[in-house]
Amino acid sequence: MKIKKILSLVLAGAMALSIGCTSGKQGGSAVGENSGGDSGGDKKLVVGYAQLGAESEWRTACTNSIKEEAEQRGIELKFSDAQQKQENQIKAIRSFIAQGVDVIGVSPVVESGWETVFKEVKDAGIPLVLVDRKADVSEDLYTSYLGSDFVEEGRKAADELAKLIDSKGNIVELQGTVGSSAAVGRQEGFLERLNEKYPDIKIIKSQTGDFTRAKGKEVMEAFLKSDGENIDALFSHNDDMAIGAIQAIEEYGKKPAEDIKIVSVDAVKGAFEAMIAGKLNVTVECNPLLGPQFFDVCEDIVAGKDVTKYIPSEEGVFRQDTAAQDLPNRKY
C-alpha cells in the first residue's frame, strides 16, 4: 500500500509538471506574435538585425550601440553586415525568417526593392522595425520606423549654410548613397529650403560620394578641378565625406571653413575635431545611438504593447564656436 501511495504521488507530480510546462509555452510569445510579455518566462528574446555596412563613423557607432545594448539586456542578437549591398541584406532577412527570430530590424541600404522580402517577413508573422533608414513600401509591411527626419536635417543644413555665406553664392553638394532614404531626404529638405528662402544660393555641382571619406575626397577634387575658384560653400550629406573633402580643399591650396564654408550632417567626433581645428563650420546631428530605443520597441512589440509608426530620435545642431566644449560630451 505504501509503494502504491508513493507511485501515485510521483505520477501526480509528473502530471502537474507537464501541465505547468504546457501552460508556460502557451503563455509565451510565438514568433511574430504580440502576445507574451516575456516570451514564455525564461526564453531569451531573439532579434535579427540586418545592418547596411560600416561605411562611416556614424554607422560604426550605430552598430556598436545595437550590439552593446543587446548584450546588456541579455537579448540574443543575430547580426549581419551587408557591406552596403541590398542583396546581402535580403539574404540576411530570409535567414532570420528561417531561424524564427522574434523581431527583425533593418537599416535599408536603399529605399526601393523591399516589397517582396518584407511580404515574406509579414507572412512569417514576424514584426519588422526599420532603423535609421526608410523603405519605399506600404506601411502595413513594417511595424515601426525609428530614426531621424532626414528632410528636416536638410532644411537645418540649408539654414546654417545660408548664414555662413550671407544667403548668396555658389555651392557644391556631396550626396550620400544614391537611392538611400538619408540622401533622398537630406537633398529634398535642402532644396526645399533654398527654393523657399534663399534664391541667390546656387548649386553648381552635385554628385554622390557614397557616404565614404575616400569618395568624398575624390568627388571634391573633381569639383575643385572644374570650378575651384567659383565655390563658396559645400553641403555634405555626412561628416565622413566632408572630412575627405577637407583634405581635397587643402591640397588644392584653399582653407576649408574659410575660403569654402562647410556644413555636413551626423555630428560624429571627427566632425567636432575638424571644427576645433577650424576646418568645418557646422554639423547637423543625426543620432546613431539607437540601440536602447530599438530594443525598447522590440520588447514592447513582443509584450503586445502598441508602438507608434514613427519614433523620432533627438538631435541638434553644433557649430565651430562651441565644438571644444561639446566634444567631451560626445559618445560617438
C-alpha positions as CSV (number, residue, x, y, z in Angstrom):
1,M,0.0,0.0,0.0
2,K,2.8,2.4,0.9
3,I,4.5,1.7,-2.5
4,K,1.3,2.3,-4.4
5,K,0.8,5.6,-2.5
6,I,4.3,6.7,-3.4
7,L,3.8,5.8,-7.0
8,S,0.5,7.8,-7.1
9,L,2.3,10.9,-5.7
10,V,5.1,10.6,-8.2
11,L,2.6,10.3,-11.1
12,A,0.5,13.3,-9.8
13,G,3.7,15.4,-9.6
14,A,4.8,14.5,-13.1
15,M,1.3,15.4,-14.5
16,A,1.4,18.8,-12.7
17,L,4.8,19.5,-14.0
18,S,3.7,18.6,-17.5
19,I,0.7,20.9,-17.3
20,G,2.9,23.7,-15.9
21,C,5.3,23.4,-18.8
22,T,2.5,23.4,-21.3
23,S,0.9,26.5,-19.7
24,G,4.2,28.3,-19.8
25,K,4.7,27.6,-23.5
26,Q,1.1,28.8,-24.4
27,G,1.5,31.9,-22.3
28,G,4.7,32.9,-24.1
29,S,5.1,34.7,-27.4
30,A,5.2,32.6,-30.6
31,V,7.4,34.0,-33.4
32,G,6.0,37.3,-34.6
33,E,3.0,37.3,-32.2
34,N,2.5,40.3,-30.0
35,S,1.1,38.3,-27.0
36,G,3.7,37.3,-24.4
37,G,5.5,39.9,-22.3
38,D,8.5,37.6,-21.5
39,S,8.3,35.2,-24.4
40,G,7.5,32.3,-22.2
41,G,9.2,33.1,-18.9
42,D,13.0,32.4,-19.3
43,K,13.1,32.3,-23.1
44,K,15.5,34.9,-24.5
45,L,14.3,37.5,-26.9
46,V,15.8,36.7,-30.3
47,V,16.3,39.6,-32.7
48,G,17.8,39.6,-36.2
49,Y,19.4,42.8,-37.3
50,A,20.4,43.5,-41.0
51,Q,22.9,46.4,-40.8
52,L,23.7,48.0,-44.2
53,G,27.5,48.2,-43.6
54,A,30.4,50.1,-41.9
55,E,30.9,53.0,-44.3
56,S,31.3,55.7,-41.8
57,E,32.0,56.6,-38.1
58,W,28.2,57.1,-37.8
59,R,27.4,53.6,-38.9
60,T,30.1,52.1,-36.7
61,A,28.6,54.0,-33.7
62,C,25.1,52.7,-34.6
63,T,26.3,49.1,-34.8
64,N,28.2,49.3,-31.5
65,S,25.1,50.8,-29.8
66,I,22.9,47.9,-31.1
67,K,25.4,45.2,-30.1
68,E,26.2,46.7,-26.7
69,E,22.5,47.2,-25.8
70,A,21.6,43.6,-26.8
71,E,24.4,42.2,-24.6
72,Q,23.4,44.4,-21.7
73,R,19.8,43.3,-21.8
74,G,20.6,39.6,-22.4
75,I,19.0,39.6,-25.8
76,E,20.2,37.1,-28.4
77,L,21.2,39.2,-31.4
78,K,21.7,37.7,-34.8
79,F,23.7,40.4,-36.6
80,S,24.5,40.8,-40.3
81,D,26.8,43.4,-42.0
82,A,25.6,43.7,-45.7
83,Q,28.7,45.7,-46.8
84,Q,26.3,48.2,-48.5
85,K,24.8,45.6,-50.7
86,Q,21.0,45.2,-50.8
87,E,21.2,41.6,-51.9
88,N,23.2,40.8,-48.8
89,Q,20.5,42.4,-46.6
90,I,17.8,40.5,-48.3
91,K,19.7,37.2,-47.8
92,A,20.1,38.1,-44.1
93,I,16.4,38.8,-43.6
94,R,15.5,35.5,-45.2
95,S,17.9,33.8,-42.9
96,F,16.3,35.4,-39.9
97,I,12.9,34.2,-41.1
98,A,14.2,30.7,-41.4
99,Q,15.7,30.9,-37.9
100,G,12.4,32.1,-36.5
101,V,13.5,35.2,-34.7
102,D,11.1,37.2,-32.6
103,V,11.7,40.6,-34.3
104,I,13.7,41.8,-37.3
105,G,15.4,45.1,-37.5
106,V,16.9,46.5,-40.7
107,S,18.6,49.7,-41.9
108,P,17.8,49.6,-45.6
109,V,20.7,50.5,-47.9
110,V,18.3,52.0,-50.4
111,E,14.6,52.8,-50.4
112,S,13.3,50.6,-53.2
113,G,13.3,46.9,-53.8
114,W,12.0,45.6,-50.5
115,E,8.4,44.7,-51.2
116,T,8.9,41.0,-51.8
117,V,11.1,40.2,-48.9
118,F,9.1,42.4,-46.5
119,K,6.0,40.5,-47.5
120,E,7.8,37.3,-46.7
121,V,8.5,38.7,-43.2
122,K,4.9,39.6,-42.8
123,D,3.7,36.2,-44.0
124,A,6.0,34.6,-41.4
125,G,4.3,36.7,-38.7
126,I,7.5,38.4,-37.6
127,P,7.4,42.1,-36.7
128,L,9.7,44.3,-38.7
129,V,11.3,47.5,-37.5
130,L,13.0,50.0,-39.8
131,V,16.0,51.6,-38.1
132,D,17.7,54.9,-39.3
133,R,16.6,54.5,-42.9
134,K,13.2,54.2,-44.5
135,A,11.9,51.9,-47.2
136,D,9.5,52.7,-50.0
137,V,6.8,50.2,-49.1
138,S,3.3,50.3,-47.8
139,E,3.1,50.9,-44.0
140,D,1.4,47.6,-43.3
141,L,4.7,45.8,-44.2
142,Y,6.6,47.1,-41.2
143,T,5.7,47.7,-37.5
144,S,7.6,50.9,-36.8
145,Y,10.3,53.3,-38.2
146,L,12.9,54.5,-35.7
147,G,15.2,57.3,-36.7
148,S,15.8,60.7,-38.0
149,D,13.8,63.2,-40.0
150,F,16.2,63.4,-43.0
151,V,14.2,66.1,-44.7
152,E,14.4,68.3,-41.6
153,E,18.1,67.7,-41.4
154,G,18.4,69.1,-45.0
155,R,16.4,72.2,-44.0
156,K,18.6,72.8,-41.0
157,A,21.7,72.4,-43.1
158,A,20.4,75.0,-45.7
159,D,19.7,77.5,-42.9
160,E,23.2,77.1,-41.4
161,L,24.9,77.3,-44.8
162,A,22.9,80.5,-45.7
163,K,24.1,82.2,-42.5
164,L,27.7,81.4,-43.4
165,I,27.6,83.0,-46.9
166,D,25.0,85.8,-46.3
167,S,22.3,83.9,-48.3
168,K,24.1,84.2,-51.6
169,G,26.8,82.3,-53.5
170,N,27.7,79.1,-55.4
171,I,27.7,75.8,-53.6
172,V,28.6,72.2,-54.3
173,E,26.8,69.2,-52.8
174,L,28.2,65.8,-51.8
175,Q,25.3,63.4,-51.9
176,G,25.0,60.2,-49.9
177,T,24.4,56.7,-51.4
178,V,22.1,57.1,-54.4
179,G,18.6,55.9,-53.6
180,S,19.1,55.8,-49.8
181,S,16.4,57.5,-47.7
182,A,19.1,59.6,-45.9
183,A,20.4,61.0,-49.2
184,V,16.9,61.5,-50.7
185,G,15.5,63.2,-47.6
186,R,18.5,65.5,-47.0
187,Q,18.6,66.7,-50.5
188,E,14.8,67.2,-50.6
189,G,14.9,69.3,-47.4
190,F,17.9,71.3,-48.5
191,L,16.5,72.1,-52.0
192,E,13.1,72.9,-50.5
193,R,14.6,75.5,-48.1
194,L,16.8,77.0,-50.8
195,N,13.8,77.5,-53.1
196,E,11.7,78.9,-50.3
197,K,14.1,81.3,-48.6
198,Y,17.5,81.6,-50.4
199,P,17.0,82.1,-54.2
200,D,20.5,83.6,-54.5
201,I,22.2,80.4,-53.4
202,K,23.0,78.2,-56.5
203,I,24.1,74.6,-56.5
204,I,26.7,74.4,-59.3
205,K,27.8,70.8,-58.8
206,S,26.2,67.8,-57.1
207,Q,27.4,64.2,-57.1
208,T,27.3,61.2,-54.8
209,G,30.2,60.5,-52.5
210,D,28.5,57.3,-51.3
211,F,28.8,58.4,-47.7
212,T,32.6,57.5,-47.6
213,R,35.6,59.6,-46.8
214,A,37.6,58.4,-49.8
215,K,34.8,59.0,-52.3
216,G,34.1,62.4,-50.7
217,K,37.7,63.4,-51.3
218,E,37.7,62.1,-54.9
219,V,34.5,63.9,-55.9
220,M,35.6,67.2,-54.2
221,E,38.8,67.0,-56.1
222,A,36.8,66.9,-59.3
223,F,34.6,69.8,-58.2
224,L,37.7,71.9,-57.5
225,K,39.4,71.0,-60.7
226,S,36.4,72.3,-62.8
227,D,35.1,75.1,-60.6
228,G,37.6,75.7,-57.8
229,E,37.5,79.5,-58.0
230,N,33.7,79.7,-58.0
231,I,32.9,77.5,-55.0
232,D,31.7,79.5,-51.9
233,A,30.5,76.6,-49.8
234,L,30.0,72.8,-49.6
235,F,27.0,70.9,-48.3
236,S,27.9,67.3,-47.5
237,H,25.3,64.7,-46.6
238,N,27.6,63.3,-43.9
239,D,30.7,64.1,-41.9
240,D,32.9,61.5,-43.4
241,M,32.5,62.8,-46.9
242,A,33.1,66.3,-45.6
243,I,36.4,65.2,-43.9
244,G,37.5,63.7,-47.2
245,A,36.5,67.0,-48.9
246,I,38.6,69.0,-46.4
247,Q,41.7,67.1,-47.5
248,A,40.9,67.9,-51.1
249,I,40.4,71.6,-50.4
250,E,43.7,71.8,-48.5
251,E,45.6,70.0,-51.3
252,Y,44.0,72.4,-53.8
253,G,45.5,75.3,-51.8
254,K,42.4,76.8,-50.1
255,K,41.4,76.9,-46.5
256,P,38.4,74.8,-45.6
257,A,35.7,76.6,-43.5
258,E,37.2,79.9,-44.5
259,D,37.6,80.1,-48.3
260,I,35.0,77.4,-48.7
261,K,32.4,77.2,-45.9
262,I,31.3,73.6,-45.0
263,V,28.1,72.2,-43.5
264,S,27.7,68.5,-43.0
265,V,25.4,66.0,-41.3
266,D,25.9,63.4,-38.5
267,A,27.9,65.1,-35.7
268,V,30.4,62.4,-35.1
269,K,33.6,63.0,-33.1
270,G,35.6,63.5,-36.3
271,A,33.4,66.5,-37.2
272,F,34.0,68.1,-33.8
273,E,37.7,67.6,-34.2
274,A,37.6,69.3,-37.6
275,M,35.6,72.2,-36.2
276,I,38.1,72.6,-33.3
277,A,40.8,72.7,-35.9
278,G,38.9,75.4,-37.8
279,K,38.3,73.3,-40.9
280,L,34.5,72.6,-40.6
281,N,31.8,75.2,-39.8
282,V,28.7,73.3,-38.8
283,T,27.5,69.7,-38.3
284,V,23.8,68.8,-38.1
285,E,23.2,65.9,-35.7
286,C,21.9,62.5,-36.8
287,N,21.9,60.4,-33.7
288,P,23.3,56.9,-34.2
289,L,22.9,55.7,-30.6
290,L,19.7,53.9,-31.4
291,G,20.3,50.6,-29.5
292,P,18.2,51.5,-26.4
293,Q,15.3,52.8,-28.4
294,F,15.4,49.9,-30.8
295,F,15.3,47.2,-28.1
296,D,12.6,49.2,-26.2
297,V,10.5,48.9,-29.4
298,C,11.3,45.2,-29.8
299,E,10.3,44.4,-26.2
300,D,7.1,46.4,-26.4
301,I,6.1,44.6,-29.6
302,V,6.7,41.1,-28.1
303,A,4.8,42.2,-24.9
304,G,1.8,43.1,-27.1
305,K,2.0,46.9,-26.4
306,D,1.1,49.4,-29.1
307,V,4.0,51.2,-30.8
308,T,3.8,54.2,-33.0
309,K,4.6,54.1,-36.7
310,Y,7.3,56.7,-36.4
311,I,9.7,57.1,-33.4
312,P,11.9,60.1,-33.8
313,S,15.5,60.4,-32.4
314,E,16.5,63.5,-30.5
315,E,19.0,65.7,-32.4
316,G,20.6,69.2,-32.5
317,V,22.9,71.5,-34.5
318,F,26.6,72.0,-33.5
319,R,28.8,74.9,-34.6
320,Q,32.5,75.7,-34.7
321,D,32.5,78.2,-31.8
322,T,31.2,75.7,-29.2
323,A,32.9,72.5,-30.6
324,A,35.7,72.4,-28.0
325,Q,33.1,72.5,-25.2
326,D,30.8,70.0,-26.9
327,L,33.4,67.3,-27.8
328,P,34.0,65.9,-24.3
329,N,30.3,65.1,-24.0
330,R,30.1,63.2,-27.3
331,K,29.7,59.4,-27.2
332,Y,30.4,58.8,-30.9
